[in-house]
Amino acid sequence: MDANDPSQSPHGANFLPQLPPVSVEPHGIDPFPDHLEEEFNTYLLTNNNRKLLTSRRRWEMREILNYPNTPAHTLFNITNPHSAELGRLRNLRVWTQRYFELDDNQIYRSAETVRGIDYPKRYALCEYDAFTCIARLHRGLHHSGKNPLKKTIQKLTSY
């Protein structure tokens, strides 16, 4: 199935654009050098980011979505019924079942309407694939090497 062909995509599915060929990068510009990914990963480790799923949270959410009727203490082998960890997992279970769904073993935020705005089903990014997805979308939208300030600076310096 070709994700770029709308006639072949199933209703309601969202696909990330395919990476363009390397020759599409304008004038040999590398918008995502290797050190940038390292800096991004360092940034994620040093900040309290609640938008990206950690590997552990992704695993817990997949287990909850794969076994929706299994109690949290059984699913995660917790013996103490009064532990803080069990309370955290129960809260995670309710939140996961309310707002997320599993599609092709990947976690997606369910389609919803918030304050009159319709949001389609969308992929839940994880820390380990966030940089790759950002770079892929950036290249797929052909934004590589484009800087809106560059034209402004050129106009100002040409006078």
Summary of the structure (lengths in Angstrom):
residues: 159
radius of gyration: 20.8
end to end distance: 51.9
largest distance: 74.5
contacts: 338
relative contact order: 0.17
helix: 45%
strand: 11%
